[in-house]
Amino acid sequence: MDTLKRNDFLEYRFLSGLEPSPSLRHAVFTVSQADYEENGYRHNLWLYDAQTKQIRQLTAMDKENNAFWLDDSTLVFPSMRDKKCKERVEKGEAWTIFYAIDIHGGEAKEYMRLPLTVTKAFPAGENKFVFVVNYDNAGIDLHQYQGLEKQTKETEIKQNKDYEILDEIPYWSNGHGFTNKKRSRLYLYEKEENRLTPITEPLENAHCFCVEQGKALFSASLFQDKAGQTDGLYSFDVNTKERATLLEDNTWELGFAGFIGGRVFCTATDMLHYGINENKKFYFVENGALTLWADYDRSFGSGVGSDCRLGGSPYYRVIGEKLYFLTLDGFYSYVRTLDLKGNFETLTAPKGSVDGFAVNGDAILFIGMRGLRLQELYLMEQPKGAEEQITQFNEDIFQNKTLAQPEYLAFENDGVSLDGWVLKPIGFDPARKYPAILDIHGGPKSAFGDVFFHEMQIWANDGYFVFFCNPRGGDGKGNAFADIRGKYGTIDYDDLMKFTDLVLEKYPQIDNQRMGVTGGSYGGFMTNWIIGHTDRFCCAASQRSIANWISMSCTTDIGYYFSADQNNCDTWSDQEKLWWHSPLRYANQVKTPTLFIHSEEDYRCWLTEGLQMFNALKFHGVPSRLCMFRGENHELSRSGKPRHREKRLVEITAWFDQYLKK
């Protein structure tokens, strides 16, 4: 067996974009891999045949993903293969070129091109499409041009612009840069006529859920000055071009929506009981109002934390008169169904994570993480039946690398049941003493599980115990468990310290004088909080953190509503409470040497948060270091540039080694 190394993630294959063909005979999915030389990622399309259970690669240009089916044998996908058009895009113009490929053979051919930045496409009938488009209100309204090849020279080219005009919030967005007056807008494109018709208004932010029977179903919110958290629900007839309001935008935050049994449904919350993190319930949309279809107290999607995913897949599908969806329950994610009578059924096994799925009768094809295997394609042919592993993309890692098995450790605090895990160091000798690292998840509404986590496996291979848990505030156990509004740094901190005490009791081989702590986002906040409230950790690595709720609320992309919601107050109603919950307040008590990892373009937890803690610790004479990554955002550890991902692990591991391996 070979030791798992920091840069082994360069060999990992990441699976995403699973989409079944109309007849369900085939399914397409994307396989991605890091490209160290280009400092990016390669993406190619693969095909699964349901009859033979075989897979084969469809594209090899390393630029293909986000495919959709035009018919049962034709796939369409965006790709920038035209050199001249690519140069125009690099200069700031908006262009998207789509290619079509016959799955039975032949090269991909250009299918259509548009002077728009298309982020999602939905077939809407013969030669008709609904596009989700990045739309800039500072430029020219392109829908006025009938000929799409007529790229206007008057459009303002913003790349290299040396100023920004801000007149709304949020004015930037993590992963998207400055977004002032930019919206996600919907268009109908009629290919034969080469004609675009806008579906939503220039200042509406929109999200399309589906296009069925000639109607697009979408949510949208219109705003100037300040974006809210509620949405309206609308339909658009692609033949008559008439838009209908199904639900006014004034009350509900919507999750997803669709058509089922001749009715419109959605998931939604009014956020009245548990704030912006409140789990959504199932509703039918009738006569401009919502009628409860089924109560629910879990979140949707995979939700099980890992740093070994890239891209996503649809997490809900309507098949006949049943809704199939992914949900997180405890620390596993499953495929569940909901029928028209409000009955739920769990289909896939309670283990690991399901990251995307397709349904064919009784068979479920899914992208999953099982045990310590990285993502693979699996098939479950009967409800709750045995799972068959279809692909072997990452099998070499599982078979030939030294991996630490998470050991489950349940505990209670304040009468609340909690889940935790411990990784023993590779080559564990019960007669030795070892250093240890407490790793804290982000969110806070997220969850650790027992799936593969690269950074933790690296540290276990480097001779560390690694322990982690899901404190209150996390996901998978309902609204009451996740609700820590106004309590940051109190009950969640107690849970983490109780777990640390338990780990030390159960694993006496841990040297309690050589423990480190780390975490990102909420985990970074909690790392900052911990070092201001205890000296039990010899060193810390605080990543993409929050240090000061007051500054966070008036700088970050979500700060103006997230801070007030999570603290039950704002700067003007109770500044002292915000300051009390801010780790920066306690920086004068810190003695723990701390490394700060931050990205220059992290607009979720802006760079100023890390800088404030770093400056405070330096001012008070605490050994500290800050590593800032240019061109990266909040997702550095998960989808950052490969060289930066490696450098991040080098920095953190070297910091731990310096203080914990003396």
C-alpha positions in Angstrom: 0.0 0.0 0.0 1.2 3.5 -0.8 0.9 6.4 1.5 -1.7 8.9 0.5 0.0 12.2 -0.5 -1.1 15.8 -0.5 -1.1 16.0 -4.3 -2.9 12.7 -4.9 -6.1 14.7 -5.4 -4.7 15.5 -8.8 -5.5 11.9 -9.7 -9.1 11.9 -8.4 -12.0 11.8 -10.8 -15.0 13.9 -9.9 -18.4 12.9 -11.3 -21.3 15.3 -11.9 -24.1 16.3 -14.3 -25.9 13.0 -14.4 -28.8 13.2 -17.0 -30.9 10.4 -18.4 -31.9 10.3 -22.1 -35.6 10.7 -22.9 -36.1 6.9 -23.4 -33.9 6.2 -20.3 -31.8 3.9 -22.4 -28.7 6.0 -21.7 -27.4 8.6 -19.3 -24.7 11.2 -19.7 -22.4 12.4 -17.0 -19.3 14.5 -16.7 -15.9 13.3 -15.4 -13.5 16.0 -14.2 -9.9 15.9 -13.2 -7.4 18.5 -12.0 -4.8 19.7 -14.5 -1.7 20.8 -12.6 0.1 22.2 -15.7 -2.8 24.4 -16.7 -3.8 25.0 -13.1 -7.4 24.2 -13.8 -9.7 21.2 -14.5 -10.4 19.0 -17.4 -14.0 18.0 -18.1 -15.3 15.3 -20.5 -18.6 13.6 -21.2 -19.2 10.0 -20.6 -22.1 7.7 -21.6 -23.8 5.0 -19.6 -25.8 2.3 -21.5 -28.6 0.9 -19.3 -28.9 -2.3 -21.3 -25.3 -3.3 -21.2 -24.3 -1.5 -18.0 -21.3 -0.3 -19.9 -19.7 3.2 -20.0 -17.7 4.9 -22.6 -16.1 8.3 -23.1 -17.8 10.6 -25.6 -15.6 13.7 -25.7 -11.9 14.2 -25.2 -11.4 18.0 -25.7 -11.3 18.5 -21.9 -13.8 21.3 -22.1 -17.2 19.6 -22.1 -19.8 19.5 -19.4 -23.3 20.7 -18.7 -24.8 18.5 -21.4 -28.5 18.1 -22.2 -30.4 15.8 -24.5 -31.9 17.1 -27.7 -33.4 13.7 -28.4 -32.7 10.1 -27.6 -29.4 10.0 -29.6 -28.2 13.6 -29.6 -26.5 15.5 -26.9 -25.9 19.3 -26.8 -23.3 21.0 -24.7 -21.5 24.4 -24.5 -17.9 24.5 -25.4 -15.5 27.3 -26.6 -13.6 25.6 -29.5 -13.7 28.5 -31.9 -10.4 30.4 -31.4 -11.6 33.8 -32.7 -14.7 33.6 -30.5 -12.6 32.6 -27.5 -10.4 35.7 -28.1 -13.5 37.9 -28.2 -14.8 36.4 -24.9 -11.4 37.0 -23.3 -11.7 40.7 -24.3 -15.0 40.9 -22.5 -17.7 40.0 -25.1 -20.5 37.6 -24.2 -20.7 34.5 -26.4 -21.8 30.9 -25.9 -21.4 28.2 -28.5 -23.3 24.9 -28.3 -22.1 21.7 -30.0 -24.2 18.6 -30.8 -22.9 15.1 -30.9 -24.5 11.8 -31.9 -23.9 9.2 -29.2 -23.7 6.5 -31.9 -20.7 8.0 -33.6 -19.2 11.0 -35.3 -17.6 14.3 -34.2 -19.3 17.1 -32.4 -20.5 19.8 -34.7 -21.5 23.4 -33.9 -25.2 23.6 -33.3 -25.9 27.2 -32.3 -24.1 30.3 -31.0 -25.4 33.2 -29.1 -24.0 36.6 -28.0 -25.0 35.8 -24.4 -23.4 34.1 -21.5 -25.6 31.1 -21.1 -25.4 29.2 -17.7 -28.2 26.7 -18.2 -30.3 25.5 -21.2 -33.7 23.8 -21.3 -35.1 22.3 -24.5 -38.6 23.8 -25.0 -40.0 22.0 -28.1 -38.8 21.7 -31.6 -36.0 24.2 -32.2 -36.9 26.1 -29.1 -34.9 26.6 -25.9 -35.2 28.4 -22.6 -31.8 29.9 -21.5 -30.7 31.1 -18.2 -28.3 34.0 -19.0 -25.9 36.2 -17.1 -27.3 39.6 -18.0 -25.6 43.0 -17.4 -27.9 45.9 -17.2 -25.0 48.3 -17.8 -24.7 46.9 -21.4 -27.0 46.8 -24.4 -30.2 44.8 -24.2 -29.4 42.2 -26.8 -32.9 40.9 -27.2 -33.7 43.9 -29.4 -31.5 42.4 -32.1 -33.2 39.7 -34.3 -29.9 38.6 -35.9 -27.8 37.0 -33.1 -24.6 37.2 -35.1 -24.8 41.0 -34.9 -22.7 41.5 -31.8 -23.0 45.2 -31.0 -19.9 47.2 -30.9 -21.6 49.6 -28.4 -21.6 47.0 -25.7 -19.4 48.1 -22.9 -16.4 45.8 -22.6 -15.8 45.7 -18.9 -12.6 43.6 -18.6 -9.7 45.8 -17.6 -12.1 48.6 -16.4 -10.4 50.6 -13.7 -13.6 51.6 -11.8 -16.8 50.0 -10.4 -20.1 51.8 -9.8 -22.0 50.4 -6.8 -25.6 51.4 -6.2 -27.2 48.2 -4.7 -26.6 45.4 -2.3 -25.2 42.9 -2.8 -22.7 44.4 -5.2 -20.5 41.4 -5.3 -21.0 37.7 -5.0 -18.7 34.9 -4.0 -17.4 33.2 -7.2 -19.0 35.8 -9.5 -17.0 39.0 -8.7 -18.8 42.3 -8.8 -22.4 41.8 -9.6 -23.9 45.3 -9.4 -26.9 45.5 -11.8 -26.1 42.0 -13.0 -28.9 39.5 -13.0 -29.7 35.9 -13.9 -32.2 36.4 -16.7 -34.4 34.1 -18.8 -34.8 34.1 -22.5 -36.7 32.1 -25.1 -34.7 31.3 -28.1 -36.3 30.2 -31.4 -33.5 28.6 -33.4 -35.3 28.6 -36.8 -36.1 32.3 -36.6 -32.8 33.1 -34.8 -34.9 35.1 -32.4 -34.6 35.8 -28.6 -37.5 36.8 -26.5 -36.9 37.9 -22.9 -39.0 36.1 -20.3 -38.0 38.1 -17.3 -37.3 41.8 -16.8 -33.8 43.3 -16.9 -33.7 43.8 -13.1 -35.2 40.4 -12.2 -33.1 37.6 -10.8 -34.5 34.3 -12.1 -34.1 30.6 -11.8 -35.7 28.1 -14.2 -36.9 24.8 -12.7 -38.2 23.0 -15.7 -39.8 23.2 -19.1 -42.7 20.8 -19.6 -45.7 20.7 -22.0 -44.7 24.0 -23.5 -44.4 25.9 -20.2 -41.4 27.1 -18.4 -41.7 27.1 -14.6 -39.4 29.6 -12.8 -38.9 31.7 -9.7 -37.9 35.4 -9.9 -37.4 38.4 -7.7 -37.3 42.0 -8.9 -35.2 44.4 -6.9 -33.4 47.7 -6.9 -31.1 48.9 -4.1 -31.4 45.7 -2.0 -32.1 42.1 -2.9 -34.5 40.3 -0.6 -34.8 36.6 0.3 -38.3 35.9 -1.1 -39.3 34.8 -4.6 -42.3 34.8 -6.8 -43.3 31.7 -8.9 -44.2 32.1 -12.5 -44.9 30.2 -15.7 -44.2 31.2 -19.3 -45.9 29.7 -22.4 -43.3 29.2 -25.0 -45.9 29.2 -27.8 -48.1 32.2 -26.8 -45.2 33.9 -25.0 -47.5 34.8 -22.2 -46.2 35.0 -18.6 -48.5 34.0 -15.7 -48.0 34.8 -12.0 -48.6 31.7 -9.8 -47.3 33.1 -6.5 -46.5 36.7 -5.7 -43.0 37.7 -4.5 -43.6 38.9 -1.0 -43.6 36.0 1.5 -41.9 32.8 0.5 -38.3 31.6 -0.1 -38.6 28.9 -2.7 -36.4 25.8 -3.0 -37.4 23.9 -6.1 -40.7 23.5 -8.1 -42.2 21.4 -10.8 -45.3 19.8 -12.4 -46.9 16.7 -10.9 -50.2 15.0 -11.5 -51.5 18.1 -13.4 -50.6 20.4 -10.5 -47.8 22.8 -9.7 -45.7 22.1 -6.5 -42.8 23.8 -4.8 -40.8 23.6 -1.7 -40.9 26.8 0.4 -40.5 28.4 3.8 -41.8 31.7 5.1 -38.7 31.8 7.5 -41.0 32.8 10.4 -40.0 30.1 12.9 -36.3 29.4 12.3 -35.1 32.2 10.0 -33.2 31.9 6.7 -32.0 28.4 7.5 -35.5 27.0 8.1 -36.1 23.7 6.3 -38.6 23.9 3.5 -41.9 22.0 3.3 -43.7 20.7 0.3 -46.7 22.7 -1.1 -49.1 22.7 -4.0 -49.5 26.1 -5.7 -53.2 26.8 -6.1 -55.0 30.1 -6.8 -52.1 32.3 -6.0 -51.4 30.6 -2.6 -49.7 27.6 -1.1 -51.5 24.5 0.2 -49.4 22.1 2.3 -48.7 18.9 0.5 -46.4 17.3 3.1 -44.6 18.5 6.2 -40.8 18.0 6.2 -38.0 18.8 8.6 -34.8 17.9 6.7 -32.8 19.7 4.0 -32.5 18.9 0.3 -29.5 17.8 -1.7 -26.5 15.7 -0.6 -25.3 17.8 2.3 -22.6 15.4 3.5 -19.4 17.4 3.6 -16.4 16.5 1.5 -13.5 18.2 -0.3 -13.7 15.7 -3.1 -16.6 16.9 -5.4 -16.6 19.2 -8.4 -19.8 20.3 -10.0 -23.3 19.0 -9.1 -26.3 17.1 -10.5 -30.0 17.6 -10.3 -31.3 16.6 -6.9 -35.0 16.2 -7.7 -37.0 14.6 -10.5 -40.7 14.0 -11.2 -41.4 10.5 -12.5 -45.0 9.8 -13.1 -46.9 10.8 -10.0 -44.0 10.6 -7.6 -41.4 13.2 -6.7 -37.9 11.7 -6.2 -35.4 13.9 -4.3 -32.1 13.9 -2.4 -32.2 14.7 1.3 -29.8 14.8 4.2 -31.0 12.8 7.3 -28.5 12.5 10.1 -25.2 12.3 8.4 -26.2 10.3 5.3 -28.0 11.5 2.1 -30.6 9.3 0.4 -33.0 9.2 -2.5 -36.5 9.5 -1.2 -39.9 9.7 -2.9 -43.1 11.6 -2.1 -46.4 10.6 -3.6 -49.5 12.7 -4.2 -51.0 11.5 -0.9 -48.1 12.8 1.1 -46.4 9.4 1.7 -42.6 9.2 1.9 -40.4 6.3 1.0 -36.6 6.0 1.4 -35.0 4.1 -1.5 -31.2 4.1 -1.3 -29.2 2.7 1.6 -28.5 4.7 4.7 -24.8 5.1 4.1 -22.4 7.6 2.6 -23.6 10.2 0.2 -25.8 10.2 -3.0 -24.6 13.2 -5.1 -26.9 12.8 -8.1 -29.3 10.3 -9.5 -31.5 9.2 -12.4 -34.5 6.8 -12.4 -35.5 4.1 -14.8 -38.5 2.1 -13.5 -37.4 0.3 -10.4 -33.7 1.1 -11.1 -31.8 4.0 -9.7 -28.6 5.1 -11.2 -26.6 7.4 -8.9 -23.3 9.1 -8.3 -22.3 8.1 -4.8 -19.6 8.1 -2.1 -19.6 4.7 -0.4 -17.3 3.9 2.6 -13.9 5.3 1.8 -14.4 5.2 -2.0 -14.4 8.5 -3.9 -17.3 9.2 -6.3 -18.4 6.4 -8.5 -21.5 5.5 -10.5 -23.7 2.9 -8.9 -26.9 1.1 -9.9 -29.6 -0.1 -7.6 -32.0 -2.3 -9.7 -34.7 -2.9 -7.1 -36.1 -0.7 -4.4 -33.8 -0.9 -1.4 -31.9 -3.7 -3.2 -28.2 -4.3 -3.5 -26.0 -1.7 -5.1 -23.8 -2.5 -8.0 -20.7 -0.4 -8.6 -20.6 0.5 -12.3 -17.4 2.5 -12.6 -13.9 2.2 -11.3 -12.6 5.7 -11.9 -11.1 6.0 -8.4 -10.7 2.4 -7.4 -6.9 2.6 -7.5 -7.0 5.1 -4.7 -9.3 2.9 -2.6 -7.3 -0.3 -3.2 -3.7 1.0 -3.2 -3.6 3.9 -0.8 -3.4 3.9 3.0 -6.7 5.2 4.3 -7.9 5.7 7.8 -11.4 4.3 8.7 -13.6 6.8 10.5 -14.6 5.4 13.9 -18.0 6.6 15.0 -18.3 8.2 18.4 -21.8 9.1 19.6 -22.2 11.4 22.6 -24.7 13.6 24.4 -24.6 17.2 25.6 -27.4 19.0 27.4 -29.6 15.9 26.6 -29.0 16.3 22.9 -27.6 13.4 20.8 -24.6 14.2 18.7 -22.4 12.4 16.2 -18.6 12.4 15.9 -15.8 10.4 14.4 -12.1 9.7 14.9 -9.4 8.8 12.4 -6.5 7.0 13.9 -3.0 7.8 12.4 -1.9 5.3 9.7 0.3 2.7 11.3 -1.3 3.3 14.7 0.7 1.9 17.6 -1.4 1.8 20.9 1.8 2.1 22.9 2.7 5.5 21.3 1.5 9.0 21.9 0.3 11.1 18.9 -0.6 14.7 18.1 -4.2 15.4 17.1 -6.3 17.8 15.0 -9.9 18.9 15.7 -11.5 19.7 12.3 -14.7 21.9 12.3 -17.2 22.0 9.4 -18.5 25.1 7.7 -22.1 26.3 7.5 -22.9 26.2 10.3 -25.8 24.3 8.6 -23.9 21.5 7.1 -22.7 18.1 8.3 -19.7 15.8 8.4 -20.2 12.1 7.7 -18.0 9.1 7.3 -17.2 9.7 3.6 -13.7 10.3 2.1 -12.3 13.7 3.1 -8.9 14.4 1.5 -7.4 16.8 4.1 -8.3 14.6 7.0 -6.9 11.5 5.3 -3.7 13.4 4.5 -3.2 14.3 8.2 -3.9 10.7 9.3 -1.2 9.6 6.9 1.1 12.2 8.4 0.8 10.7 11.8 -2.1 12.6 13.3 -5.3 11.6 15.0 -8.1 13.6 13.4 -11.4 14.1 15.1 -14.6 15.8 14.0 -18.2 16.1 14.9 -21.5 17.7 14.1 -22.3 20.3 16.8 -25.6 22.0 17.2 -26.2 24.4 14.4 -25.5 21.7 11.9 -27.7 20.0 9.3 -29.5 16.6 9.1 -31.4 16.7 12.4 -34.1 19.2 11.8 -34.8 22.9 12.4 -34.5 22.9 16.2 -31.1 21.3 16.1 -29.8 23.7 13.4 -31.1 26.8 15.2 -28.3 28.6 16.9 -29.5 32.1 16.1 -28.2 34.4 18.8 -26.1 31.6 20.3 -22.9 31.5 18.3 -20.0 30.5 20.4 -22.2 29.1 23.3 -23.9 25.8 22.9 -21.9 24.9 19.7 -18.7 25.7 21.5 -19.8 23.5 24.4 -20.5 20.6 22.1 -17.1 20.8 20.5 -15.3 20.9 23.9 -17.4 18.1 25.2 -16.5 16.0 22.2 -12.8 16.9 22.6 -13.0 15.7 26.2 -14.6 12.5 25.1 -12.1 11.8 22.4 -9.2 12.3 24.9 -10.9 9.9 27.3 -11.6 7.2 24.6 -8.2 7.5 22.9 -5.5 7.9 25.6 -2.8 7.7 22.9 -3.6 11.3 22.0 -1.1 13.7 23.6 -3.3 16.5 25.0 -0.3 18.8 25.0 -0.1 18.5 21.2 -3.5 19.3 19.8 -4.4 21.6 17.0 -7.7 23.0 15.7 -8.8 24.1 12.2 -11.9 24.8 10.2 -13.3 26.9 7.4 -16.1 29.4 7.1 -18.2 28.7 10.2 -15.4 26.4 11.2 -13.0 29.4 10.8 -15.3 31.5 13.0 -15.3 28.7 15.6 -11.5 28.4 15.4 -11.2 32.1 16.0 -13.7 31.7 18.9 -11.9 28.8 20.4 -8.5 30.4 20.6 -10.0 33.4 22.4 -11.7 31.1 25.0 -9.2 28.3 25.7 -5.5 27.6 25.6 -5.9 23.8 25.3 -4.9 23.8 21.6 -1.2 24.3 20.8 -1.8 25.9 17.5 -4.7 26.7 15.1 -5.4 27.2 11.4 -8.3 29.5 10.8 -9.6 29.4 7.2 -12.0 31.8 5.4 -13.3 32.9 8.8 -15.5 35.4 10.4 -13.9 37.6 13.1 -16.3 40.5 13.5 -20.0 40.3 13.0 -20.3 44.1 12.7 -17.8 44.4 9.8 -19.1 41.1 8.2 -22.6 42.5 8.1 -21.7 45.5 6.1 -19.1 44.0 3.7 -19.8 40.5 2.6 -22.3 39.4 -0.1 -24.8 37.8 2.3 -23.8 39.9 5.4 -26.6 42.4 5.4 -29.2 39.7 6.1 -27.1 36.7 7.3 -25.6 38.5 10.3 -28.9 40.0 11.5 -30.7 36.7 11.1 -28.0 34.6 12.8 -27.5 36.9 15.7 -31.2 38.0 16.2 -30.0 41.7 16.0 -28.2 44.1 13.8 -25.6 46.9 14.4 -28.2 49.5 15.2 -30.5 47.4 17.4 -27.8 45.7 19.6 -24.3 46.5 18.6 -23.0 45.1 21.9 -24.5 41.6 21.2 -22.9 41.5 17.8 -19.6 42.4 19.4 -20.1 39.9 22.2 -20.4 37.1 19.6 -17.4 38.3 17.6 -14.1 36.4 18.1 -12.2 39.7 17.6 -13.5 40.9 21.0 -11.5 38.2 22.7 -8.3 38.5 20.6 -6.4 40.1 23.5 -6.9 36.8 25.4 -5.4 34.6 22.6 -2.1 32.8 23.2 -2.4 30.1 20.5 -0.1 30.5 17.5 -2.5 30.8 14.5 -2.3 30.5 10.8 -4.9 32.3 8.7 -5.8 31.1 5.3 -7.9 33.5 3.2 -8.7 34.1 -0.5 -8.5 37.6 -2.0 -11.9 37.2 -3.8 -13.8 35.5 -1.0 -16.8 37.7 -0.8 -18.7 35.3 1.5 -16.2 35.8 4.4 -14.2 38.7 3.1 -10.5 39.0 3.4 -10.9 41.8 6.0 -12.2 39.2 8.5 -8.9 37.3 8.4 -6.9 40.5 8.4 -8.5 41.8 11.5 -7.7 38.6 13.5 -4.2 38.5 12.1 -3.5 42.1 13.0 -5.0 41.7 16.5 -2.8 38.6 17.2 0.3 40.3 15.9 -0.5 43.4 18.0 -0.7 41.2 21.1 2.5 39.3 20.3 1.0 36.0 19.3 2.9 34.0 16.7 0.7 34.3 13.6 0.9 34.0 9.8 -1.5 34.8 7.0 -1.5 33.1 3.6 -3.7 34.9 1.0 -4.5 33.3 -2.3 -5.0 35.6 -5.3 -7.7 34.7 -7.8 -9.5 32.4 -5.3 -12.8 32.6 -3.4 -14.6 30.9 -0.6 -14.4 27.5 -2.4 -10.6 27.3 -2.4 -10.4 24.0 -0.6 -13.0 22.3 -2.8 -12.7 23.8 -6.3 -9.7 26.1 -6.2 -6.9 26.0 -8.7 -5.0 22.8 -8.2 -1.7 24.5 -7.3 -3.4 26.7 -4.8 -5.2 23.7 -3.3 -1.9 21.9 -2.8 -0.2 25.1 -1.4 -3.1 25.4 1.1 -2.4 21.9 2.4 1.3 22.6 2.5 0.8 25.7 4.6 -1.6 24.1 7.1 0.3 20.9 7.5 3.6 22.7 8.0 2.0 24.9 10.6 0.8 21.9 12.5 4.1 20.1 12.2 5.9 23.1 13.6 3.9 23.2 16.8 2.7 19.6 17.3 5.6 17.5 16.3 8.3 19.1 18.5 
